[in-house]
């Protein structure tokens, strides 16, 4: 744990949670394709949790450090991407080009956001431009999570793993997350 101290406690916890997901998957399914599938699925859910916390706590001053929050989300989602690419490669799952393109844009935004926050903090990016980028970021990444669970609930995306009830719960959470954020934004604008 001492070597992880320099990158921050939250980052260390995120990496440990990713490792726990891998260990759990291997313990349940052995060194199999199914274990990798399970790892990928739960890693994606950890990313959703991280995104949810950023989205819900972002406006709460002092609750989270936004520079670290965007970094940890990018790190967790980067780990998820590696697992996902590894799974797709080994399993031979056919990719849907439109989904790949949409996901590529989301990953590019996710990986760019910590750098954008740094530029804003250094004064290299105006607050007004940062706020615009941030709105696009949150909206698009939320949309990708929505589009991730919609076909699962509809039953149109085969072989994704997990149960129908899990997909309904996660899809409902994504919708609720969007509603909470919209109410928060509208409430803040009404107070101005």
Helices and strands as residue ranges (DSSP letters): G 2-7, H 9-29, H 33-57, H 66-91, H 97-121, H 127-154, H 164-191
